[in-house]
Amino acid sequence: MKYNTAAVSLEARQEAFFFDVGSLYEHLEALKDRRDPHGVRYPLAVVLVFVILAKLAGEQEPRGIAQWVELRKEILREALEFDRDTAPHPITYSRILGNAVDVEHLQQAVSRFLLSAADGGRSTQINLDGKALRGTIRAGQKQGLHLLAAYLPDDGIVLMQMEVGSKENEIVTAPRLLKSVDLQGKIVTGDAMFAQRELSRQVVEAGGDYVWTVKDNQAGLRAEIAALFEIEEGHTRLKTISNDLERAQSIDKQHGRLEQRRITTSSMLADEWDWPGLKQVFKIEREVEQLSSGKKRSEVSYGISSLSRKQANARKLLETVRKHWMIENGLHYRKDCTLREDYCRLRIGEAAQAMAVINNLIVGLALRQGFKYLPDARRKYNAQPLEALKLILRR
């Protein structure tokens, strides 16, 4: 790849020394540098900008990041008013990511910036889900870094991400994570692991609502819900009481599959089951047909919600449950398949977790610019690094 250095330098000089109030760069500059100020050669914000630019351009790990920056250091030095002749060594990136920055503060800075966009924060739903980084599993161990994220599916923004301790699980981390975000007016969704009384109470008391899947971890509740629908739908010899069932369905055809979902909701258990904030229970029947072979498979799942029928009818609940899985397709899939997060082998301090936060940022920045396919964004910003720099220096 060749660059017109004269044109690049001119543009860089015109934009040097200026960045918008509220820009990502300003948020990064506000982060506390935990290094001893004596001997610091590269400012924290500058190094983070280098990492973000290189990740946007397609690099994955410190060696590639360092080489990418080294090849463009003249452009970046002018644009950032950075007066050193050298660029950071690969190990410098690992050490700074691992020891110099508080990862929770970094995530907060990233989230605040992305939410500050004109249309940011329009999502009323928060998806709660965890993800393990398999590449961080050390020899002889069974578990590596495991992160729990609160994700806005309509915005592509991770509100907060926290590490799940090696001797803990997501249930332990979830209350602490939810305390760090504003739940007022939000709908928190999660799989069966999060169907816990205390977590439900926390969400409701914070002004939010929940939609949980219910499985065998709440065997009694699941059995009650299943029995309710069996009776009210006339599948038993028992006489139905006051049937308040409401139904909705959706049909999708994509990726060679025809998928039909049917939801049935009821508020009959709201006053009978002692569960914090419970307003509705639901049953979802899902049938998938492989169009090439004609093979079909079906499954039934159950769930609970603090949303009243006035707040969410059957169709709204079905949409909410389906939207929960956007965290898999919109975030986890992109981070693993494009950003290769599962292959991360950073070992110093909190470097792997910090890089995961930067990966969240890369996804958010690309979506903010209208890219639905992340590799397209990376190819553009590799060819036009100053365009990528504008995303950081401008609000």
NORTADA-V343950 format. One line per field, one symbol per residue. burial: I if it has 16 or more other C-alpha atoms within 10 Angstrom, else O. A space follows every 10 residues. Layout:
burial->???
//
This chain:
burial->OOOOOOOIIO OIOOIIOOIO OOIIIIIIOO IOIOOOOOOO OIOIIIIIII IIIIIIIIII IIOIIIIIII OOIIIIIIII OIOOOOIIOO OOIIIIIIII IIIIOIIIII IIIIIOOOOI IOIIIIIIII IIIIIIIOOO OOIIIIIIII IIIIIIIIII IIIIOOOOII OOIIIOIIOO OOIOOIIIII IIIIIIOOII IIIIOIOIII IIIIIOOOOO IIOOIIOIIO IIOOOOOOOO OOOOIOIIIO OOOOOOIIII IIIIIIIIII OOOOIIIIII IIIIOIIIIO OOOOOOOOOO OIIIIIIIIO OIIIIOIIOI IOIIIIIIOI IIOIIOOIII IIOIIIOOOI IIIIIIIIII IIIIIIIIOO OOOIIOIIOO IIOOIIOIII IIIOI
//
